[in-house]
Amino acid sequence: MKKRLLIMFFALMFVSLTSVKASHCSDERILELSSLANNVKVSTERVDRLSETIHSAETDEDEEIYYPAFYITVYNVTNSLNISVTREDTNKTAYGYFKDRDEDGVIYFDTGFADMVKNFTVKIRSNDSNCQNEILKSMTIQTPMYNYMSTYESCKGNSEFDLCKEFTTTDYGEVSDIAFEKEMDKYIKDKAKEEKRVNSIFYKLAQFMSKYKWIIIAIAIVAVALVVVYIINRKKSRLVWQIRK
């Protein structure tokens, strides 16, 4: 019985070693696959997607409501590679292969509506049967959320204000209208102070001197040198006059 178990152990061990050997890519192949993985480009693309249709009582017509959404786009995927995209908060994973490319050679991963900040881990993996799904490159991608406050009237002309940006990686969902107006008022006052400072003659003079400081320094050095030469020549002329005298 023991002999039988020993034979089975070595048989399983042999099968395991054979399997590992068969599923291993050579170093040269790994380098080749890594080079292909480095050529893969990953980015995000915004689209406006139909969210709902509302019937208007005034016009007696249906009104289509669109809401921003994002895709993760992957370029330059070859038949030797495949892609996995995992959403971090849900741990759900989608996969993409060479056959999934569109006519432009792009693989699209739908991240859904921009209703919250979402983080994804994108892995570029081997599609070689000898080292299937071995990770060659990994990166993180973040898609922002749509900021509904960007449509407020007071945001016109103040789009650089954080609470007025159309997309944000900070969730402003808990910011009340009162808090928004308070922050907006502070921002406008600070903006006015900054514009006054920037337009002052002292600021412009400082900016001018900073921009042309090397020219100013060179002119100053030349001027000092000329003064020194003038003083030396003046002393020499006085000395000659005294000797002659």
Number of C-alpha atoms within 10 A of each C-alpha: 6 7 8 8 10 11 12 12 12 11 12 12 12 12 12 12 12 11 12 12 12 12 14 16 18 11 9 9 14 17 13 12 22 18 12 18 25 12 12 16 12 16 12 17 12 13 15 13 15 13 13 11 12 11 11 10 8 6 8 8 11 12 12 12 12 13 14 17 22 21 18 21 15 21 16 18 24 19 12 17 25 24 24 19 23 18 18 13 9 10 10 10 13 12 14 18 16 18 12 14 17 10 7 7 15 18 24 18 17 14 17 15 20 21 16 18 15 18 17 22 16 22 21 26 22 26 20 19 12 17 19 16 17 19 18 18 15 14 11 14 16 15 25 19 22 22 22 15 19 19 13 9 10 14 16 11 9 17 14 11 15 17 21 23 17 16 20 18 14 13 15 17 11 7 11 10 10 9 11 15 12 11 14 19 13 11 15 13 11 12 14 11 12 12 11 11 13 13 11 11 10 11 13 13 11 11 13 11 14 11 11 10 13 11 11 13 12 11 12 12 12 12 12 12 12 12 12 12 12 12 12 12 12 11 12 12 12 12 12 10 10 9 8 7 6
